[in-house]
Amino acid sequence: MTSLQQEIAKHIKILRCELKPDKDLLEILKRRLTKKEFKCLQSLSQGEDNQTIMSKLNLNKERFDSLSQTLTKKLNQEKLKHELSLFSS
């Protein structure tokens, strides 16, 4: 598993299938997430800490927490999980 796949798997409660390759994941996530959510997920997958991400995206703690919650909710939507899975058509 790549770091992006691992980061996505951390946020998904029940992952039934293997995730697609990074190239495909990035394409799907760019369409389905806001720019800040996408940049946040990318930064997390690159191992950046929360403070660095908050500074980079110009977010306060409250907004960062809200963004993280929204990101987790979106990644747990069945339709998006299906899109991200290797066995979706």
Secondary structure per residue as TSV (DSSP state, phi and psi in degrees):
chain	resnum	aa	ss	phi	psi
A	1	M	-	360.0	135.4
A	2	T	-	-78.9	170.2
A	3	S	H	-64.1	-35.2
A	4	L	H	-67.0	-44.1
A	5	Q	H	-62.3	-40.9
A	6	Q	H	-64.1	-42.1
A	7	E	H	-65.4	-41.8
A	8	I	H	-63.8	-44.4
A	9	A	H	-60.7	-32.9
A	10	K	H	-62.8	-35.2
A	11	H	H	-86.2	-19.4
A	12	I	-	-91.8	127.0
A	13	K	S	-68.5	-50.9
A	14	I	-	-125.4	108.0
A	15	L	-	-106.9	108.9
A	16	R	-	-88.8	-24.9
A	17	C	S	-128.3	166.6
A	18	E	-	-70.3	149.2
A	19	L	B	-84.7	154.6
A	20	K	-	-66.1	167.7
A	21	P	-	-62.8	157.2
A	22	D	H	-52.3	-42.2
A	23	K	H	-57.0	-46.1
A	24	D	H	-69.7	-40.5
A	25	L	H	-60.5	-44.9
A	26	L	H	-60.6	-42.2
A	27	E	H	-62.8	-45.0
A	28	I	H	-66.5	-47.0
A	29	L	H	-65.5	-34.4
A	30	K	H	-61.5	-35.2
A	31	R	H	-78.0	-34.3
A	32	R	H	-97.3	-17.9
A	33	L	S	-110.4	158.8
A	34	T	-	-71.2	166.3
A	35	K	H	-59.6	-42.7
A	36	K	H	-68.4	-40.4
A	37	E	H	-62.4	-43.2
A	38	F	H	-62.9	-47.5
A	39	K	H	-64.2	-37.3
A	40	C	H	-63.0	-48.0
A	41	L	H	-62.8	-41.9
A	42	Q	H	-62.2	-44.6
A	43	S	H	-64.3	-41.3
A	44	L	H	-61.8	-40.8
A	45	S	H	-69.3	-21.7
A	46	Q	T	-89.7	3.3
A	47	G	T	86.2	12.6
A	48	E	-	-74.1	145.7
A	49	D	-	-82.6	165.0
A	50	N	H	-58.4	-41.4
A	51	Q	H	-60.4	-43.4
A	52	T	H	-62.9	-43.6
A	53	I	H	-65.1	-43.9
A	54	M	H	-59.8	-41.5
A	55	S	H	-67.3	-45.4
A	56	K	H	-61.8	-39.1
A	57	L	T	-97.4	4.3
A	58	N	T	56.6	53.1
A	59	L	-	-118.3	146.9
A	60	N	-	-89.0	173.3
A	61	K	H	-59.1	-44.3
A	62	E	H	-61.6	-46.1
A	63	R	H	-67.0	-37.9
A	64	F	H	-63.6	-44.6
A	65	D	H	-61.8	-42.2
A	66	S	H	-63.3	-44.0
A	67	L	H	-61.2	-42.7
A	68	S	H	-64.0	-41.9
A	69	Q	H	-63.5	-45.2
A	70	T	H	-62.3	-42.4
A	71	L	H	-60.0	-45.7
A	72	T	H	-62.9	-43.1
A	73	K	H	-60.9	-44.7
A	74	K	H	-63.8	-43.2
A	75	L	H	-66.9	-20.0
A	76	N	T	-94.1	0.7
A	77	Q	-	-70.3	132.4
A	78	E	H	-56.9	-40.8
A	79	K	H	-62.2	-43.3
A	80	L	H	-70.6	-40.8
A	81	K	H	-59.1	-39.7
A	82	H	H	-63.6	-42.0
A	83	E	H	-63.0	-37.2
A	84	L	H	-79.5	-17.7
A	85	S	B	-78.8	151.0
A	86	L	T	-65.5	-29.4
A	87	F	T	-95.7	9.0
A	88	S	-	-80.5	152.2
A	89	S	-	-94.8	360.0
